[in-house]
Amino acid sequence: QVRLVESGGGLVQPGGSLRLSCVVSGANFRITTPGWYRQTPGSERELVANISSGGSSNYADSVKGRFTISRDNARQTVYLHMDNVASEDTGVYYCRVYWRREFWGRGTQVTVSS
């Protein structure tokens, strides 16, 4: 059974930093392309960033230059390092992988507020 567990969310001030983690089990993590998505009330879930098995990353325009996605295959973990956060970054952040079908974590709340 594939399982994704996110952590690292919380309250952060504008301009601050946060690191999200997602541990993936039950899949051959090394060959997947895990991604981070976020969702705000009334909006659809949107891609924030993903990273291929070869390490190539893809970012939403709104986070380019501020967020960095990385992966640790030995730990089967994907990270999202968020720098210079803004109020628009507030939302629930979900981790996703595709392994025969797509799997999602339960999400972690990020709130950017002073």
VMD Tcl script that builds the backbone (N, CA, C; Angstrom):
set m [mol new atoms 342]
animate dup $m
set s [atomselect $m all]
$s set {name element resname resid chain x y z} {
  {N N GLN 1 A 0.836 -1.183 0.000}
  {CA C GLN 1 A 0.000 0.000 0.000}
  {C C GLN 1 A 0.884 1.251 0.000}
  {N N VAL 2 A 0.639 2.149 -0.931}
  {CA C VAL 2 A 1.415 3.386 -0.996}
  {C C VAL 2 A 0.883 4.375 0.030}
  {N N ARG 3 A 1.808 4.968 0.735}
  {CA C ARG 3 A 1.430 5.934 1.765}
  {C C ARG 3 A 2.348 7.137 1.669}
  {N N LEU 4 A 1.748 8.330 1.799}
  {CA C LEU 4 A 2.505 9.578 1.778}
  {C C LEU 4 A 2.167 10.345 3.055}
  {N N VAL 5 A 3.180 10.773 3.760}
  {CA C VAL 5 A 2.959 11.506 5.002}
  {C C VAL 5 A 3.731 12.817 4.944}
  {N N GLU 6 A 2.962 13.919 4.934}
  {CA C GLU 6 A 3.575 15.245 4.914}
  {C C GLU 6 A 3.782 15.762 6.334}
  {N N SER 7 A 4.763 16.645 6.473}
  {CA C SER 7 A 4.997 17.317 7.746}
  {C C SER 7 A 5.720 18.631 7.475}
  {N N GLY 8 A 5.778 19.465 8.508}
  {CA C GLY 8 A 6.544 20.693 8.417}
  {C C GLY 8 A 5.735 21.961 8.248}
  {N N GLY 9 A 4.434 21.823 8.087}
  {CA C GLY 9 A 3.614 23.022 7.948}
  {C C GLY 9 A 3.494 23.773 9.263}
  {N N GLY 10 A 2.896 24.951 9.180}
  {CA C GLY 10 A 2.690 25.746 10.383}
  {C C GLY 10 A 2.474 27.203 10.042}
  {N N LEU 11 A 2.621 28.023 11.062}
  {CA C LEU 11 A 2.453 29.466 10.919}
  {C C LEU 11 A 3.828 30.106 10.721}
  {N N VAL 12 A 3.935 30.939 9.708}
  {CA C VAL 12 A 5.197 31.610 9.424}
  {C C VAL 12 A 4.910 33.054 9.034}
  {N N GLN 13 A 5.797 33.936 9.407}
  {CA C GLN 13 A 5.610 35.350 9.083}
  {C C GLN 13 A 6.007 35.624 7.634}
  {N N PRO 14 A 5.419 36.641 7.034}
  {CA C PRO 14 A 5.838 37.028 5.677}
  {C C PRO 14 A 7.344 37.271 5.625}
  {N N GLY 15 A 7.963 36.753 4.571}
  {CA C GLY 15 A 9.409 36.870 4.438}
  {C C GLY 15 A 10.176 35.746 5.100}
  {N N GLY 16 A 9.494 34.911 5.835}
  {CA C GLY 16 A 10.149 33.812 6.542}
  {C C GLY 16 A 10.337 32.580 5.676}
  {N N SER 17 A 10.798 31.513 6.317}
  {CA C SER 17 A 11.082 30.259 5.617}
  {C C SER 17 A 10.431 29.084 6.324}
  {N N LEU 18 A 10.225 28.044 5.529}
  {CA C LEU 18 A 9.614 26.827 6.054}
  {C C LEU 18 A 10.087 25.676 5.178}
  {N N ARG 19 A 10.228 24.498 5.765}
  {CA C ARG 19 A 10.563 23.322 4.972}
  {C C ARG 19 A 9.524 22.234 5.192}
  {N N LEU 20 A 8.932 21.802 4.115}
  {CA C LEU 20 A 7.976 20.707 4.153}
  {C C LEU 20 A 8.681 19.404 3.769}
  {N N SER 21 A 8.224 18.303 4.368}
  {CA C SER 21 A 8.751 16.985 4.059}
  {C C SER 21 A 7.603 16.048 3.726}
  {N N CYS 22 A 7.887 15.103 2.845}
  {CA C CYS 22 A 6.893 14.083 2.512}
  {C C CYS 22 A 7.623 12.750 2.412}
  {N N VAL 23 A 7.281 11.841 3.301}
  {CA C VAL 23 A 7.867 10.503 3.284}
  {C C VAL 23 A 6.934 9.579 2.522}
  {N N VAL 24 A 7.496 8.882 1.546}
  {CA C VAL 24 A 6.721 7.986 0.685}
  {C C VAL 24 A 7.098 6.543 0.986}
  {N N SER 25 A 6.115 5.707 1.202}
  {CA C SER 25 A 6.372 4.282 1.409}
  {C C SER 25 A 5.472 3.469 0.492}
  {N N GLY 26 A 5.908 2.244 0.191}
  {CA C GLY 26 A 5.101 1.341 -0.619}
  {C C GLY 26 A 5.244 1.516 -2.110}
  {N N ALA 27 A 6.151 2.380 -2.540}
  {CA C ALA 27 A 6.385 2.596 -3.970}
  {C C ALA 27 A 7.880 2.620 -4.214}
  {N N ASN 28 A 8.252 2.389 -5.473}
  {CA C ASN 28 A 9.661 2.503 -5.836}
  {C C ASN 28 A 9.959 3.988 -6.037}
  {N N PHE 29 A 10.175 4.654 -4.921}
  {CA C PHE 29 A 10.296 6.110 -4.909}
  {C C PHE 29 A 11.332 6.598 -5.915}
  {N N ARG 30 A 12.390 5.856 -6.077}
  {CA C ARG 30 A 13.515 6.295 -6.909}
  {C C ARG 30 A 13.092 6.611 -8.338}
  {N N ILE 31 A 12.094 5.926 -8.854}
  {CA C ILE 31 A 11.716 6.142 -10.256}
  {C C ILE 31 A 10.443 6.980 -10.411}
  {N N THR 32 A 9.958 7.537 -9.303}
  {CA C THR 32 A 8.758 8.365 -9.393}
  {C C THR 32 A 9.127 9.837 -9.583}
  {N N THR 33 A 8.116 10.622 -9.924}
  {CA C THR 33 A 8.248 12.081 -10.020}
  {C C THR 33 A 7.312 12.691 -8.980}
  {N N PRO 34 A 7.770 12.819 -7.754}
  {CA C PRO 34 A 6.898 13.370 -6.718}
  {C C PRO 34 A 6.689 14.874 -6.905}
  {N N GLY 35 A 5.550 15.319 -6.427}
  {CA C GLY 35 A 5.253 16.739 -6.566}
  {C C GLY 35 A 4.569 17.292 -5.347}
  {N N TRP 36 A 4.653 18.588 -5.208}
  {CA C TRP 36 A 3.933 19.327 -4.165}
  {C C TRP 36 A 2.849 20.163 -4.834}
  {N N TYR 37 A 1.667 20.111 -4.247}
  {CA C TYR 37 A 0.529 20.882 -4.713}
  {C C TYR 37 A -0.024 21.662 -3.531}
  {N N ARG 38 A -0.730 22.727 -3.816}
  {CA C ARG 38 A -1.393 23.457 -2.739}
  {C C ARG 38 A -2.811 23.804 -3.160}
  {N N GLN 39 A -3.616 23.970 -2.122}
  {CA C GLN 39 A -5.023 24.278 -2.342}
  {C C GLN 39 A -5.492 25.286 -1.309}
  {N N THR 40 A -6.244 26.262 -1.770}
  {CA C THR 40 A -6.867 27.238 -0.876}
  {C C THR 40 A -8.379 27.093 -1.001}
  {N N PRO 41 A -9.111 27.539 0.009}
  {CA C PRO 41 A -10.579 27.397 -0.035}
  {C C PRO 41 A -11.168 28.012 -1.301}
  {N N GLY 42 A -12.005 27.255 -1.966}
  {CA C GLY 42 A -12.667 27.747 -3.163}
  {C C GLY 42 A -11.850 27.637 -4.428}
  {N N SER 43 A -10.631 27.126 -4.316}
  {CA C SER 43 A -9.762 27.004 -5.486}
  {C C SER 43 A -9.404 25.551 -5.736}
  {N N GLU 44 A -9.003 25.281 -6.954}
  {CA C GLU 44 A -8.561 23.931 -7.271}
  {C C GLU 44 A -7.126 23.734 -6.796}
  {N N ARG 45 A -6.788 22.473 -6.613}
  {CA C ARG 45 A -5.429 22.142 -6.236}
  {C C ARG 45 A -4.500 22.483 -7.408}
  {N N GLU 46 A -3.393 23.145 -7.101}
  {CA C GLU 46 A -2.485 23.558 -8.164}
  {C C GLU 46 A -1.077 23.036 -7.891}
  {N N LEU 47 A -0.363 22.779 -8.979}
  {CA C LEU 47 A 1.007 22.310 -8.848}
  {C C LEU 47 A 1.897 23.440 -8.352}
  {N N VAL 48 A 2.706 23.129 -7.348}
  {CA C VAL 48 A 3.716 24.075 -6.869}
  {C C VAL 48 A 5.068 23.730 -7.485}
  {N N ALA 49 A 5.441 22.452 -7.369}
  {CA C ALA 49 A 6.721 22.003 -7.920}
  {C C ALA 49 A 6.724 20.494 -7.989}
  {N N ASN 50 A 7.510 19.960 -8.923}
  {CA C ASN 50 A 7.758 18.525 -8.931}
  {C C ASN 50 A 9.204 18.273 -9.325}
  {N N ILE 51 A 9.643 17.061 -9.112}
  {CA C ILE 51 A 11.040 16.727 -9.380}
  {C C ILE 51 A 11.098 15.325 -9.961}
  {N N SER 52 A 11.799 15.201 -11.074}
  {CA C SER 52 A 11.847 13.926 -11.773}
  {C C SER 52 A 12.827 12.972 -11.091}
  {N N SER 53 A 12.816 11.732 -11.581}
  {CA C SER 53 A 13.751 10.742 -11.042}
  {C C SER 53 A 15.199 11.146 -11.311}
  {N N GLY 54 A 15.416 11.921 -12.347}
  {CA C GLY 54 A 16.763 12.380 -12.668}
  {C C GLY 54 A 17.156 13.663 -11.979}
  {N N GLY 55 A 16.216 14.222 -11.211}
  {CA C GLY 55 A 16.515 15.431 -10.457}
  {C C GLY 55 A 16.095 16.737 -11.120}
  {N N SER 56 A 15.477 16.662 -12.304}
  {CA C SER 56 A 14.993 17.887 -12.949}
  {C C SER 56 A 13.747 18.379 -12.238}
  {N N SER 57 A 13.681 19.681 -12.015}
  {CA C SER 57 A 12.554 20.235 -11.272}
  {C C SER 57 A 11.739 21.189 -12.138}
  {N N ASN 58 A 10.506 21.342 -11.736}
  {CA C ASN 58 A 9.556 22.189 -12.444}
  {C C ASN 58 A 8.790 22.976 -11.389}
  {N N TYR 59 A 8.631 24.304 -11.612}
  {CA C TYR 59 A 8.003 25.162 -10.618}
  {C C TYR 59 A 6.878 25.987 -11.222}
  {N N ALA 60 A 5.890 26.264 -10.391}
  {CA C ALA 60 A 4.878 27.243 -10.762}
  {C C ALA 60 A 5.548 28.615 -10.836}
  {N N ASP 61 A 5.094 29.450 -11.741}
  {CA C ASP 61 A 5.703 30.768 -11.901}
  {C C ASP 61 A 5.675 31.569 -10.601}
  {N N SER 62 A 4.643 31.375 -9.812}
  {CA C SER 62 A 4.472 32.175 -8.600}
  {C C SER 62 A 5.501 31.868 -7.527}
  {N N VAL 63 A 6.190 30.730 -7.635}
  {CA C VAL 63 A 7.146 30.352 -6.587}
  {C C VAL 63 A 8.576 30.290 -7.092}
  {N N LYS 64 A 8.784 30.493 -8.376}
  {CA C LYS 64 A 10.136 30.424 -8.934}
  {C C LYS 64 A 11.047 31.423 -8.236}
  {N N GLY 65 A 12.221 30.956 -7.863}
  {CA C GLY 65 A 13.183 31.815 -7.190}
  {C C GLY 65 A 12.993 31.884 -5.679}
  {N N ARG 66 A 11.887 31.327 -5.187}
  {CA C ARG 66 A 11.631 31.362 -3.742}
  {C C ARG 66 A 11.548 29.958 -3.133}
  {N N PHE 67 A 11.020 29.027 -3.869}
  {CA C PHE 67 A 10.858 27.658 -3.371}
  {C C PHE 67 A 11.859 26.740 -4.068}
  {N N THR 68 A 12.294 25.716 -3.341}
  {CA C THR 68 A 13.198 24.720 -3.908}
  {C C THR 68 A 12.693 23.333 -3.539}
  {N N ILE 69 A 12.518 22.493 -4.536}
  {CA C ILE 69 A 12.133 21.114 -4.283}
  {C C ILE 69 A 13.386 20.245 -4.381}
  {N N SER 70 A 13.460 19.252 -3.509}
  {CA C SER 70 A 14.590 18.336 -3.536}
  {C C SER 70 A 14.104 16.954 -3.093}
  {N N ARG 71 A 14.950 15.956 -3.293}
  {CA C ARG 71 A 14.558 14.607 -2.928}
  {C C ARG 71 A 15.747 13.871 -2.335}
  {N N ASP 72 A 15.441 12.935 -1.450}
  {CA C ASP 72 A 16.432 12.051 -0.864}
  {C C ASP 72 A 15.925 10.632 -1.099}
  {N N ASN 73 A 16.467 9.979 -2.104}
  {CA C ASN 73 A 15.965 8.650 -2.458}
  {C C ASN 73 A 16.206 7.626 -1.349}
  {N N ALA 74 A 17.309 7.764 -0.644}
  {CA C ALA 74 A 17.602 6.817 0.438}
  {C C ALA 74 A 16.545 6.900 1.542}
  {N N ARG 75 A 16.030 8.084 1.761}
  {CA C ARG 75 A 14.995 8.276 2.785}
  {C C ARG 75 A 13.589 8.256 2.196}
  {N N GLN 76 A 13.489 8.094 0.873}
  {CA C GLN 76 A 12.195 8.095 0.187}
  {C C GLN 76 A 11.408 9.348 0.584}
  {N N THR 77 A 12.076 10.463 0.542}
  {CA C THR 77 A 11.489 11.716 1.009}
  {C C THR 77 A 11.668 12.809 -0.035}
  {N N VAL 78 A 10.635 13.604 -0.209}
  {CA C VAL 78 A 10.712 14.789 -1.048}
  {C C VAL 78 A 10.480 16.008 -0.156}
  {N N TYR 79 A 11.247 17.046 -0.397}
  {CA C TYR 79 A 11.192 18.258 0.417}
  {C C TYR 79 A 10.744 19.451 -0.425}
  {N N LEU 80 A 10.168 20.409 0.269}
  {CA C LEU 80 A 9.884 21.695 -0.361}
  {C C LEU 80 A 10.390 22.774 0.587}
  {N N HIS 81 A 11.476 23.427 0.182}
  {CA C HIS 81 A 12.012 24.512 0.987}
  {C C HIS 81 A 11.412 25.810 0.477}
  {N N MET 82 A 10.748 26.516 1.386}
  {CA C MET 82 A 10.020 27.733 1.038}
  {C C MET 82 A 10.729 28.924 1.661}
  {N N ASP 83 A 11.202 29.827 0.821}
  {CA C ASP 83 A 11.853 31.045 1.297}
  {C C ASP 83 A 11.021 32.264 0.908}
  {N N ASN 84 A 11.208 33.338 1.677}
  {CA C ASN 84 A 10.539 34.606 1.373}
  {C C ASN 84 A 9.049 34.392 1.103}
  {N N VAL 85 A 8.416 33.713 2.031}
  {CA C VAL 85 A 7.004 33.384 1.831}
  {C C VAL 85 A 6.136 34.641 1.910}
  {N N ALA 86 A 5.004 34.560 1.256}
  {CA C ALA 86 A 4.053 35.669 1.220}
  {C C ALA 86 A 2.662 35.135 1.576}
  {N N SER 87 A 1.751 36.039 1.841}
  {CA C SER 87 A 0.404 35.631 2.256}
  {C C SER 87 A -0.255 34.753 1.196}
  {N N GLU 88 A 0.101 34.977 -0.071}
  {CA C GLU 88 A -0.493 34.173 -1.152}
  {C C GLU 88 A -0.040 32.713 -1.106}
  {N N ASP 89 A 0.973 32.411 -0.320}
  {CA C ASP 89 A 1.447 31.037 -0.205}
  {C C ASP 89 A 0.640 30.235 0.817}
  {N N THR 90 A -0.240 30.893 1.517}
  {CA C THR 90 A -1.086 30.202 2.490}
  {C C THR 90 A -1.959 29.164 1.796}
  {N N GLY 91 A -2.059 27.998 2.408}
  {CA C GLY 91 A -2.897 26.947 1.855}
  {C C GLY 91 A -2.529 25.606 2.462}
  {N N VAL 92 A -3.217 24.586 2.002}
  {CA C VAL 92 A -2.874 23.217 2.387}
  {C C VAL 92 A -1.971 22.649 1.303}
  {N N TYR 93 A -0.843 22.141 1.717}
  {CA C TYR 93 A 0.141 21.603 0.779}
  {C C TYR 93 A 0.065 20.081 0.793}
  {N N TYR 94 A -0.066 19.530 -0.396}
  {CA C TYR 94 A -0.195 18.088 -0.562}
  {C C TYR 94 A 0.979 17.533 -1.360}
  {N N CYS 95 A 1.352 16.346 -1.003}
  {CA C CYS 95 A 2.367 15.601 -1.733}
  {C C CYS 95 A 1.660 14.582 -2.627}
  {N N ARG 96 A 2.175 14.379 -3.820}
  {CA C ARG 96 A 1.580 13.448 -4.775}
  {C C ARG 96 A 2.667 12.645 -5.473}
  {N N VAL 97 A 2.388 11.360 -5.655}
  {CA C VAL 97 A 3.222 10.530 -6.517}
  {C C VAL 97 A 2.316 9.699 -7.412}
  {N N TYR 98 A 2.845 9.289 -8.561}
  {CA C TYR 98 A 2.128 8.377 -9.440}
  {C C TYR 98 A 2.873 7.055 -9.427}
  {N N TRP 99 A 2.206 6.022 -8.939}
  {CA C TRP 99 A 2.761 4.660 -8.918}
  {C C TRP 99 A 1.623 3.727 -9.287}
  {N N ARG 100 A 1.519 3.436 -10.564}
  {CA C ARG 100 A 0.414 2.672 -11.151}
  {C C ARG 100 A -0.861 3.520 -11.163}
  {N N ARG 101 A -1.025 4.337 -10.188}
  {CA C ARG 101 A -2.072 5.371 -10.173}
  {C C ARG 101 A -1.582 6.465 -9.251}
  {N N GLU 102 A -2.330 7.562 -9.183}
  {CA C GLU 102 A -1.842 8.644 -8.338}
  {C C GLU 102 A -2.228 8.416 -6.880}
  {N N PHE 103 A -1.320 8.856 -6.021}
  {CA C PHE 103 A -1.540 8.792 -4.589}
  {C C PHE 103 A -1.252 10.170 -4.004}
  {N N TRP 104 A -2.057 10.509 -2.961}
  {CA C TRP 104 A -1.925 11.804 -2.311}
  {C C TRP 104 A -1.741 11.622 -0.813}
  {N N GLY 105 A -1.028 12.542 -0.223}
  {CA C GLY 105 A -0.987 12.609 1.228}
  {C C GLY 105 A -2.206 13.354 1.744}
  {N N ARG 106 A -2.275 13.488 3.051}
  {CA C ARG 106 A -3.426 14.159 3.665}
  {C C ARG 106 A -3.256 15.676 3.718}
  {N N GLY 107 A -2.049 16.133 3.471}
  {CA C GLY 107 A -1.815 17.569 3.425}
  {C C GLY 107 A -1.291 18.134 4.732}
  {N N THR 108 A -0.616 19.264 4.607}
  {CA C THR 108 A -0.128 19.995 5.774}
  {C C THR 108 A -0.433 21.476 5.558}
  {N N GLN 109 A -0.965 22.105 6.595}
  {CA C GLN 109 A -1.398 23.495 6.478}
  {C C GLN 109 A -0.217 24.447 6.623}
  {N N VAL 110 A -0.135 25.394 5.707}
  {CA C VAL 110 A 0.843 26.472 5.797}
  {C C VAL 110 A 0.069 27.782 5.860}
  {N N THR 111 A 0.346 28.556 6.889}
  {CA C THR 111 A -0.305 29.846 7.053}
  {C C THR 111 A 0.756 30.923 7.149}
  {N N VAL 112 A 0.695 31.880 6.246}
  {CA C VAL 112 A 1.638 32.989 6.247}
  {C C VAL 112 A 0.908 34.229 6.752}
  {N N SER 113 A 1.312 34.671 7.928}
  {CA C SER 113 A 0.619 35.795 8.545}
  {C C SER 113 A 1.520 36.434 9.583}
  {N N SER 114 A 1.368 37.735 9.745}
  {CA C SER 114 A 2.117 38.430 10.790}
  {C C SER 114 A 1.279 38.515 12.065}
}
mol reanalyze $m
mol bondsrecalc $m
mol representation Tube
mol addrep $m
